[in-house]
Amino acid sequence: MLKPLSLTSARIRVIALLIPLIFLILLGRLFYWMVLRGPELQAKAVRQHQTVTILKAKRGDILDSDGSVLAGTKNLYHLFVYKPQLEISKNDVTEKLLKLLDTDKEASTEADMRAHLQERLALDSNWVSLKHYLTQEEKEKIEAEKITGLGFEDEFVRYYPDASVAGQVLGFVGQDAAGGEQGYFGLEGFYDRLLKGREGRVRTEKDAQGNPILIGNYQFLHSIEGKSIQTTLDKRMQYLSERMLKEGVAKYQALSGNIIIMESKTGRIKAMAAIPNYDPGKFSEFDAKSYKNPAVADLFEPGSVFKPLVMAAGLNEKLVTPETQCDICAGPINIGKYTIKTWDEKYHSQTSMTDVIIHSDNTGMVFVARKLGPDKFADYMQKYGFGRKTKIQLQEEVSGTTRSAKEYGDIDLATNSFGQGIAVTPLQLVSAVNTIANRGTYISPTLVEGSAGETRAVLNPEAALQMTQIMIQAVESGEAKWARPQGLSVAGKTGTAQIPIEGRYDEKKTIASFIGFFPANDPQYTMLVTLREPQTSPWGSETAAPLWFSLAKQLLL
């Protein structure tokens, strides 16, 4: 009799052990589903029971300095239906809309539209999108019918009224990886978050079978339009610069070119032109290489247009005067295995600093650089803004490269003195030379009205004035004197820089340039013209300079 009792007792013990074990397993599973997987499942349930429709926000405009639209947004309309408010049948809605919407009169087009509307109205959702991009006329026709349940949301399309004008300054609007609106390059890219505003949302609830819940949750969040920005660009100057640059590139058979016009006393950019360019409204039809603005995205060795900056530093430190004579300019200068020559291999013993700029004498610039030494030379490069971004409001700006004082060898100091072996952007160069025009004060460039640019003292007014007078004489007596306009006082400098290719300089390919400001003694504009690889002549005095002078005359008309 004891054996069955023992068996029963054993069974009870097993059951007693299994119950807590099962309880622990169930508790673990509950913890897994409710705590570990809970947020994920809750989000999935919400997605299954809710439909969300995105309502686009109106993108802010980009305006020129006079308020004229450079990049705008066309206001179109998005037609939707909220089914719980419909007072007529879906078929009646379809037939009424067919008569009101602009369609071709061909039967196939009308049939396609009917099929589209019927398909949309048959969806199991309270709120349904019916048609995008309706015109103002279509909207007014539908509103006149007073069909309860139909509504409109603003919808927008970016457009550029002047096509390619200022294209590389503006940038364009495309799509991000998720299909949302995204600004790329230029102002569109830099100010994307400000311009795009905030999207709206319509959220409706449905049951497990996908049927609309008439008393379910319905949320409507209006979109908030983006902010507009007013640029410093002058549309007339921009158009004129692009037209004349295009003509210049063709005339001198150059690969490309760019022009920057800065308001001397304020740092405002009035025009920034580049050829080749593109139409932001049709950006996909153009080579992607043209999207970046070369004024801030391309580095180049400036060559002789850099010389006034080094000479001004020497004058500022009182290491030289305009009359100081060069005692190493009687012939080529040998530095290790390198030989520094003048561009025309003509040498002028005891030449003055004024004549060094007039004749663009490389050996004279080595003389000044040696007076400055690596520490002062590197310090002035930093003060002029080289090696760092100007912080202009363009997405693709790069910083360029400069050396620290410790990195300057004898040959580096020598070649940098005449603009070789240093990489700068055109905008950095204009901003630096504008320091001379602005009587020694550096002003960081700006493209947007109301932006506070950085200012700092770099040169004393006396040194800046001395350098201005030297640059005036360079225009009146230098290689480009034949092209200078009568009646206009210009302080400027030509430049012809060889292009470095695979560790060496190409003897035939050059970047021709001219930089300066006018009127010289009370500067209104500081301007740079560069032409890449002109074929009619490699020299800046015969290509970039006459283009610069022609544009300057037009700007003061």
C-alpha positions as CSV (number, residue, x, y, z in Angstrom):
1,M,0.0,0.0,0.0
2,L,3.0,2.3,0.6
3,K,4.2,2.1,-3.0
4,P,1.2,4.0,-4.6
5,L,1.4,6.6,-1.9
6,S,5.1,7.1,-2.7
7,L,4.3,7.5,-6.4
8,T,1.6,10.0,-5.7
9,S,4.0,12.0,-3.5
10,A,6.6,12.0,-6.2
11,R,4.1,13.3,-8.7
12,I,3.1,16.1,-6.3
13,R,6.7,17.1,-5.9
14,V,7.2,17.2,-9.7
15,I,4.0,19.3,-10.1
16,A,5.2,21.6,-7.3
17,L,8.5,22.1,-9.2
18,L,6.9,22.6,-12.6
19,I,4.3,25.2,-11.5
20,P,7.0,27.9,-10.5
21,L,9.1,27.0,-13.5
22,I,6.1,27.5,-15.8
23,F,5.3,30.7,-14.0
24,L,8.9,31.9,-14.5
25,I,8.8,31.0,-18.2
26,L,5.5,32.9,-18.6
27,L,6.8,35.8,-16.6
28,G,9.9,35.9,-18.8
29,R,7.9,35.8,-22.0
30,L,5.6,38.6,-20.7
31,F,8.7,40.7,-19.9
32,Y,10.1,40.0,-23.4
33,W,6.9,41.0,-25.2
34,M,5.8,43.9,-22.9
35,V,9.1,45.4,-21.9
36,L,11.8,44.5,-24.4
37,R,9.6,44.3,-27.5
38,G,6.8,46.6,-26.2
39,P,7.8,49.9,-27.7
40,E,8.5,48.3,-31.1
41,L,5.1,46.5,-31.1
42,Q,3.3,49.6,-30.0
43,A,4.9,51.6,-32.8
44,K,3.9,48.8,-35.3
45,A,0.4,48.8,-34.0
46,V,0.2,52.6,-34.4
47,R,1.5,52.3,-38.0
48,Q,-1.1,49.6,-38.7
49,H,-4.0,51.7,-37.3
50,Q,-3.0,55.1,-38.5
51,T,-2.4,56.8,-41.9
52,V,-0.1,59.8,-42.1
53,T,-0.1,62.2,-45.1
54,I,2.7,64.8,-45.3
55,L,1.8,68.3,-46.3
56,K,4.6,70.3,-47.9
57,A,5.6,73.7,-46.5
58,K,6.2,76.7,-48.8
59,R,9.9,77.2,-49.2
60,G,11.2,80.7,-48.5
61,D,12.2,82.9,-51.4
62,I,15.8,84.1,-52.2
63,L,15.8,87.8,-53.2
64,D,18.4,90.1,-54.6
65,S,19.3,93.4,-52.9
66,D,16.3,95.2,-54.4
67,G,13.8,92.5,-53.4
68,S,13.6,90.9,-56.8
69,V,13.1,87.2,-56.8
70,L,16.1,85.0,-57.7
71,A,14.6,81.8,-56.4
72,G,10.9,81.6,-55.8
73,T,8.1,79.1,-55.1
74,K,5.0,78.7,-57.2
75,N,1.8,78.4,-55.1
76,L,-0.2,75.4,-56.4
77,Y,-2.9,73.4,-54.6
78,H,-3.4,69.9,-53.3
79,L,-7.0,68.6,-53.5
80,F,-8.1,66.1,-50.8
81,V,-11.4,64.7,-49.4
82,Y,-12.4,64.0,-45.8
83,K,-15.0,61.3,-46.3
84,P,-16.9,61.7,-43.0
85,Q,-18.1,65.1,-44.2
86,L,-19.1,64.0,-47.7
87,E,-22.8,64.7,-48.4
88,I,-22.9,63.3,-51.9
89,S,-21.9,59.9,-53.3
90,K,-18.3,59.1,-54.4
91,N,-19.5,58.7,-58.0
92,D,-21.1,62.2,-57.9
93,V,-17.8,63.6,-56.6
94,T,-15.9,61.9,-59.5
95,E,-18.2,63.2,-62.2
96,K,-18.3,66.8,-60.8
97,L,-14.5,66.9,-60.5
98,L,-14.1,65.6,-64.1
99,K,-15.9,68.7,-65.3
100,L,-13.9,71.1,-63.2
101,L,-10.3,69.8,-63.5
102,D,-8.3,70.9,-66.5
103,T,-7.7,67.9,-68.7
104,D,-7.3,67.3,-72.4
105,K,-10.5,66.7,-74.2
106,E,-9.4,63.3,-75.5
107,A,-11.5,60.4,-74.2
108,S,-8.4,58.5,-73.0
109,T,-7.3,61.3,-70.8
110,E,-10.7,61.8,-69.2
111,A,-11.0,58.0,-68.7
112,D,-7.6,58.0,-67.0
113,M,-8.7,60.8,-64.7
114,R,-11.9,59.0,-63.9
115,A,-10.1,55.8,-63.1
116,H,-7.7,57.7,-60.9
117,L,-10.4,59.5,-58.9
118,Q,-12.4,56.3,-58.4
119,E,-9.4,54.4,-57.2
120,R,-8.5,57.2,-54.7
121,L,-12.1,57.5,-53.4
122,A,-12.3,53.7,-52.9
123,L,-9.4,53.7,-50.4
124,D,-10.2,52.7,-46.8
125,S,-9.2,56.0,-45.2
126,N,-11.0,59.0,-43.8
127,W,-8.6,61.5,-45.4
128,V,-7.6,60.8,-49.0
129,S,-5.4,62.8,-51.4
130,L,-7.1,63.2,-54.8
131,K,-4.9,65.4,-57.0
132,H,-1.7,67.4,-56.7
133,Y,-0.6,70.7,-58.2
134,L,-3.9,72.2,-59.1
135,T,-3.8,75.8,-60.5
136,Q,-5.6,78.7,-58.9
137,E,-8.2,78.6,-61.6
138,E,-9.0,74.9,-60.9
139,K,-9.2,75.6,-57.2
140,E,-11.7,78.4,-57.7
141,K,-13.9,76.3,-59.9
142,I,-14.1,73.5,-57.3
143,E,-14.7,75.9,-54.4
144,A,-17.6,77.5,-56.4
145,E,-19.4,74.1,-56.3
146,K,-19.3,74.1,-52.5
147,I,-18.8,70.3,-52.2
148,T,-18.7,69.6,-48.5
149,G,-15.8,67.3,-47.6
150,L,-13.4,68.5,-50.3
151,G,-10.5,70.7,-49.2
152,F,-7.2,72.2,-50.3
153,E,-3.7,72.5,-49.0
154,D,-1.0,74.7,-50.4
155,E,1.5,72.9,-52.5
156,F,4.7,74.4,-53.9
157,V,7.2,74.1,-56.7
158,R,10.6,75.8,-56.8
159,Y,11.4,78.0,-59.7
160,Y,14.2,80.3,-60.9
161,P,12.8,83.1,-63.0
162,D,16.2,84.1,-64.5
163,A,17.2,80.6,-65.4
164,S,21.0,80.3,-65.0
165,V,21.6,83.8,-63.6
166,A,23.5,83.4,-60.3
167,G,22.9,79.6,-60.6
168,Q,26.1,78.6,-58.7
169,V,25.4,81.2,-56.0
170,L,21.8,79.9,-55.5
171,G,22.3,76.2,-55.7
172,F,19.2,74.0,-56.3
173,V,16.5,72.0,-54.6
174,G,16.4,68.2,-55.0
175,Q,15.4,65.3,-52.9
176,D,17.1,63.6,-50.0
177,A,17.4,59.8,-49.5
178,A,13.9,59.6,-48.0
179,G,12.4,61.6,-50.9
180,G,12.0,64.8,-49.0
181,E,12.9,68.3,-50.2
182,Q,16.6,69.1,-49.8
183,G,18.6,72.1,-50.8
184,Y,22.0,71.4,-52.3
185,F,25.0,73.8,-52.9
186,G,25.1,77.5,-52.7
187,L,22.5,79.4,-50.6
188,E,19.9,76.7,-51.1
189,G,22.2,74.2,-49.3
190,F,23.6,76.6,-46.7
191,Y,20.2,77.9,-45.6
192,D,18.2,74.7,-46.3
193,R,16.7,74.4,-42.8
194,L,15.7,78.1,-42.7
195,L,14.2,78.1,-46.2
196,K,12.3,74.8,-46.1
197,G,10.1,75.6,-43.0
198,R,8.2,72.8,-41.4
199,E,6.0,70.1,-43.1
200,G,2.5,69.6,-42.0
201,R,0.8,66.2,-41.3
202,V,-2.7,64.7,-41.5
203,R,-3.1,61.6,-39.3
204,T,-6.2,59.4,-39.5
205,E,-7.2,56.2,-37.7
206,K,-8.4,52.9,-39.1
207,D,-9.4,49.5,-37.6
208,A,-7.6,46.2,-37.9
209,Q,-9.3,45.5,-41.2
210,G,-8.2,48.8,-42.6
211,N,-11.6,50.4,-42.5
212,P,-11.9,54.0,-41.5
213,I,-13.0,54.7,-37.9
214,L,-15.5,57.5,-38.2
215,I,-15.1,58.5,-34.6
216,G,-11.4,57.7,-34.6
217,N,-8.5,60.0,-33.9
218,Y,-8.0,62.7,-36.5
219,Q,-5.1,65.2,-36.3
220,F,-4.3,68.0,-38.7
221,L,-1.0,69.8,-38.3
222,H,-0.6,72.8,-40.6
223,S,2.7,73.3,-42.4
224,I,4.8,76.4,-41.5
225,E,6.4,78.2,-44.5
226,G,10.1,78.8,-44.6
227,K,11.8,82.1,-44.1
228,S,12.9,84.2,-47.1
229,I,16.4,85.7,-47.4
230,Q,17.5,88.8,-49.1
231,T,20.9,88.6,-50.7
232,T,23.5,91.4,-51.3
233,L,23.5,90.5,-55.1
234,D,22.7,93.2,-57.6
235,K,20.8,91.5,-60.4
236,R,21.9,94.0,-63.0
237,M,25.6,93.6,-62.0
238,Q,25.2,89.8,-61.9
239,Y,23.6,89.7,-65.3
240,L,26.2,92.0,-66.8
241,S,29.1,90.1,-65.2
242,E,27.8,86.8,-66.6
243,R,27.2,88.2,-70.1
244,M,30.6,89.8,-70.3
245,L,32.4,86.8,-68.8
246,K,30.7,84.5,-71.3
247,E,31.8,86.8,-74.1
248,G,35.3,87.0,-72.7
249,V,35.6,83.2,-72.3
250,A,34.6,82.9,-76.0
251,K,36.8,85.7,-77.2
252,Y,40.0,84.5,-75.4
253,Q,39.1,80.8,-76.0
254,A,39.4,80.0,-72.3
255,L,38.1,76.8,-70.6
256,S,36.4,78.7,-67.9
257,G,36.3,81.9,-65.9
258,N,34.9,83.7,-63.0
259,I,34.2,87.2,-61.7
260,I,33.7,88.5,-58.2
261,I,32.5,92.0,-57.4
262,M,32.7,93.2,-53.8
263,E,31.4,96.4,-52.3
264,S,34.7,97.7,-50.9
265,K,33.5,99.4,-47.8
266,T,31.0,96.8,-46.6
267,G,32.2,93.4,-47.9
268,R,28.9,92.8,-49.6
269,I,29.1,90.6,-52.7
270,K,27.3,92.4,-55.6
271,A,28.0,89.8,-58.2
272,M,29.6,86.3,-58.4
273,A,29.7,84.9,-61.9
274,A,31.1,81.7,-63.3
275,I,31.3,80.1,-66.8
276,P,30.4,77.3,-67.4
277,N,27.2,77.6,-65.3
278,Y,23.9,75.8,-65.1
279,D,20.1,76.4,-64.6
280,P,19.1,75.3,-61.1
281,G,15.6,74.7,-62.3
282,K,16.9,72.0,-64.7
283,F,20.0,70.9,-62.7
284,S,19.7,67.3,-63.7
285,E,20.3,68.2,-67.4
286,F,23.8,69.6,-66.5
287,D,27.1,68.1,-65.7
288,A,27.4,67.8,-61.9
289,K,30.9,69.3,-62.0
290,S,29.2,72.7,-62.7
291,Y,27.2,72.6,-59.4
292,K,29.9,73.9,-57.1
293,N,30.7,77.6,-57.1
294,P,34.4,78.0,-58.2
295,A,34.7,81.3,-56.3
296,V,34.6,79.4,-53.0
297,A,35.1,75.7,-54.0
298,D,38.1,75.8,-56.3
299,L,41.7,76.5,-55.2
300,F,44.3,78.0,-57.5
301,E,47.8,79.5,-57.3
302,P,47.2,83.2,-57.7
303,G,50.5,84.2,-59.2
304,S,51.3,87.9,-59.5
305,V,48.0,89.2,-58.2
306,F,49.2,88.1,-54.9
307,K,52.2,90.4,-54.9
308,P,50.5,93.6,-53.6
309,L,49.6,91.7,-50.4
310,V,53.2,90.8,-49.6
311,M,54.4,94.2,-50.5
312,A,51.8,95.8,-48.3
313,A,53.0,93.7,-45.4
314,G,56.5,94.9,-46.0
315,L,55.4,98.5,-46.1
316,N,53.3,98.0,-42.9
317,E,56.2,96.6,-41.0
318,K,58.3,99.5,-42.3
319,L,60.9,97.1,-43.6
320,V,60.6,98.7,-47.0
321,T,59.3,102.0,-48.5
322,P,58.0,102.6,-52.1
323,E,61.5,104.0,-52.8
324,T,63.6,101.2,-51.2
325,Q,66.0,99.7,-53.7
326,C,66.4,95.9,-54.2
327,D,70.0,94.8,-53.9
328,I,69.4,91.2,-55.2
329,C,67.5,92.1,-58.4
330,A,70.4,92.3,-60.8
331,G,69.9,88.7,-62.0
332,P,68.3,85.3,-61.2
333,I,68.3,84.2,-57.6
334,N,69.6,80.7,-56.8
335,I,68.1,78.8,-53.9
336,G,69.5,75.3,-53.6
337,K,68.7,73.5,-56.8
338,Y,66.1,76.1,-57.8
339,T,66.5,79.3,-59.7
340,I,64.1,82.3,-59.4
341,K,63.7,84.3,-62.5
342,T,61.6,87.2,-63.7
343,W,58.7,86.5,-66.0
344,D,60.4,88.1,-69.0
345,E,64.0,87.4,-67.8
346,K,64.8,91.1,-67.7
347,Y,66.5,92.3,-64.6
348,H,66.8,95.8,-63.0
349,S,69.6,96.4,-60.6
350,Q,68.6,98.5,-57.6
351,T,65.0,98.7,-58.8
352,S,62.5,100.4,-56.4
353,M,59.6,98.6,-54.6
354,T,57.2,100.6,-56.8
355,D,58.9,99.3,-59.9
356,V,58.9,95.8,-58.5
357,I,55.1,95.9,-58.7
358,I,54.9,97.8,-61.9
359,H,57.2,95.3,-63.7
360,S,55.9,92.3,-61.7
361,D,59.5,91.4,-60.6
362,N,59.7,88.0,-58.9
363,T,63.2,88.7,-57.6
364,G,62.0,91.9,-56.0
365,M,59.3,90.0,-54.2
366,V,61.9,87.5,-52.8
367,F,63.7,90.6,-51.4
368,V,60.6,91.7,-49.5
369,A,59.8,88.2,-48.3
370,R,63.3,87.8,-46.9
371,K,62.8,91.1,-45.1
372,L,59.6,89.8,-43.5
373,G,61.0,86.4,-42.6
374,P,58.9,83.2,-42.0
375,D,57.2,84.4,-38.8
376,K,55.9,87.7,-40.1
377,F,55.1,86.2,-43.5
378,A,53.0,83.4,-42.0
379,D,51.3,85.9,-39.6
380,Y,50.2,88.2,-42.4
381,M,48.8,85.2,-44.4
382,Q,46.6,84.4,-41.4
383,K,45.6,88.1,-41.0
384,Y,44.6,88.2,-44.7
385,G,42.3,85.2,-44.2
386,F,44.2,82.6,-46.1
387,G,44.0,78.9,-44.9
388,R,40.5,79.3,-43.4
389,K,37.0,79.8,-44.7
390,T,35.6,83.3,-45.1
391,K,32.4,82.0,-43.6
392,I,30.4,83.3,-46.6
393,Q,26.9,81.7,-46.8
394,L,27.7,79.1,-49.4
395,Q,27.6,75.4,-48.6
396,E,30.6,74.2,-50.6
397,E,33.3,76.7,-49.4
398,V,36.8,75.3,-48.8
399,S,39.6,76.7,-46.6
400,G,42.6,76.5,-48.8
401,T,46.1,75.8,-47.5
402,T,49.0,77.9,-46.0
403,R,52.1,77.1,-44.1
404,S,53.0,77.7,-40.5
405,A,56.2,79.7,-39.8
406,K,58.1,76.4,-39.0
407,E,57.1,74.9,-42.4
408,Y,58.7,77.7,-44.4
409,G,61.9,76.8,-46.1
410,D,63.9,79.3,-48.1
411,I,62.4,78.2,-51.4
412,D,58.8,78.2,-50.0
413,L,59.2,81.7,-48.7
414,A,60.6,82.8,-52.0
415,T,57.9,81.2,-54.3
416,N,55.0,82.2,-52.0
417,S,56.1,85.8,-52.2
418,F,55.0,85.9,-55.9
419,G,51.9,83.7,-55.5
420,Q,53.3,80.3,-56.3
421,G,53.1,77.3,-54.0
422,I,50.1,78.6,-52.2
423,A,46.5,77.6,-52.8
424,V,43.7,80.1,-52.3
425,T,40.1,80.5,-53.4
426,P,39.1,83.5,-55.6
427,L,36.9,84.9,-52.8
428,Q,39.8,84.7,-50.3
429,L,42.0,86.7,-52.7
430,V,39.3,89.4,-53.3
431,S,38.7,89.7,-49.6
432,A,42.4,90.1,-48.9
433,V,43.1,92.7,-51.6
434,N,40.0,94.6,-50.4
435,T,41.9,95.1,-47.2
436,I,44.1,97.5,-49.1
437,A,41.1,99.2,-50.7
438,N,39.5,99.6,-47.3
439,R,42.5,101.4,-45.9
440,G,43.9,98.4,-44.0
441,T,40.8,96.9,-42.5
442,Y,39.8,93.4,-43.4
443,I,36.0,92.8,-43.8
444,S,34.8,89.3,-44.3
445,P,32.5,88.9,-47.4
446,T,28.8,88.4,-47.1
447,L,26.0,87.4,-49.4
448,V,23.0,88.0,-47.1
449,E,21.7,91.4,-46.1
450,G,21.9,92.0,-42.3
451,S,24.8,89.5,-41.8
452,A,27.5,90.9,-39.5
453,G,30.8,90.3,-41.2
454,E,34.1,90.0,-39.2
455,T,36.4,93.0,-39.3
456,R,40.0,93.3,-38.2
457,A,42.9,95.7,-38.6
458,V,45.6,94.2,-40.8
459,L,47.5,97.2,-42.2
460,N,47.8,100.8,-40.9
461,P,46.1,103.4,-43.2
462,E,49.5,104.8,-44.3
463,A,50.7,101.5,-45.6
464,A,47.4,100.8,-47.3
465,L,47.5,104.2,-49.0
466,Q,51.1,103.7,-50.1
467,M,50.2,100.3,-51.6
468,T,47.2,101.9,-53.4
469,Q,49.4,104.5,-55.0
470,I,51.8,101.8,-56.2
471,M,48.9,99.8,-57.7
472,I,47.6,102.9,-59.5
473,Q,51.1,103.3,-61.1
474,A,51.1,99.6,-62.0
475,V,47.9,100.2,-64.0
476,E,49.1,103.4,-65.6
477,S,52.6,102.1,-66.4
478,G,52.4,98.3,-66.4
479,E,51.8,95.7,-69.1
480,A,48.0,96.4,-69.2
481,K,48.3,100.2,-69.6
482,W,47.1,99.9,-73.2
483,A,43.6,98.6,-72.0
484,R,43.0,100.9,-69.0
485,P,39.9,103.1,-69.4
486,Q,40.3,106.8,-69.7
487,G,38.8,108.9,-67.0
488,L,38.7,106.1,-64.4
489,S,41.3,105.8,-61.7
490,V,42.1,102.1,-61.0
491,A,44.4,100.5,-58.5
492,G,45.2,97.0,-59.7
493,K,47.6,94.2,-60.6
494,T,47.7,91.6,-63.4
495,G,48.6,88.0,-62.9
496,T,49.6,85.0,-65.0
497,A,50.0,81.9,-63.0
498,Q,51.2,78.6,-64.4
499,I,49.0,75.6,-63.5
500,P,50.7,72.8,-61.5
501,I,50.1,69.4,-63.0
502,E,51.6,66.2,-61.4
503,G,54.2,67.9,-59.4
504,R,55.4,70.3,-62.1
505,Y,54.2,73.5,-63.8
506,D,52.8,73.3,-67.3
507,E,54.6,75.9,-69.4
508,K,51.6,76.5,-71.7
509,K,48.6,76.3,-69.4
510,T,48.0,79.4,-67.3
511,I,45.3,81.2,-65.2
512,A,45.2,84.8,-66.3
513,S,43.8,87.3,-63.8
514,F,43.4,90.9,-62.9
515,I,42.5,92.2,-59.5
516,G,41.9,95.8,-58.3
517,F,39.5,98.4,-57.0
518,F,38.0,101.6,-58.3
519,P,37.8,104.6,-58.1
520,A,41.2,104.1,-56.7
521,N,41.3,106.8,-54.0
522,D,37.7,106.3,-52.9
523,P,37.0,102.7,-53.7
524,Q,33.4,101.6,-54.5
525,Y,34.1,98.1,-55.8
526,T,36.9,95.6,-55.5
527,M,36.9,93.1,-58.4
528,L,38.6,90.0,-59.6
529,V,38.5,88.5,-63.1
530,T,40.1,85.1,-63.8
531,L,40.3,83.1,-67.0
532,R,41.5,79.5,-67.1
533,E,43.8,78.5,-69.9
534,P,43.1,81.3,-72.4
535,Q,44.3,80.2,-75.9
536,T,44.7,83.6,-77.6
537,S,47.3,84.7,-75.1
538,P,48.5,83.2,-71.8
539,W,49.0,86.7,-70.2
540,G,46.6,88.3,-67.8
541,S,47.5,91.7,-69.2
542,E,46.1,90.7,-72.6
543,T,43.0,88.8,-71.6
544,A,41.7,89.2,-68.0
545,A,42.8,92.9,-67.7
546,P,40.9,94.2,-70.7
547,L,37.8,92.3,-69.6
548,W,38.1,93.7,-66.1
549,F,38.4,97.3,-67.5
550,S,35.4,96.9,-69.8
551,L,33.3,95.6,-67.0
552,A,34.4,98.4,-64.6
553,K,33.4,101.0,-67.1
554,Q,29.9,99.5,-67.4
555,L,29.4,99.3,-63.7
556,L,29.8,103.1,-63.3
557,L,27.5,104.0,-66.1
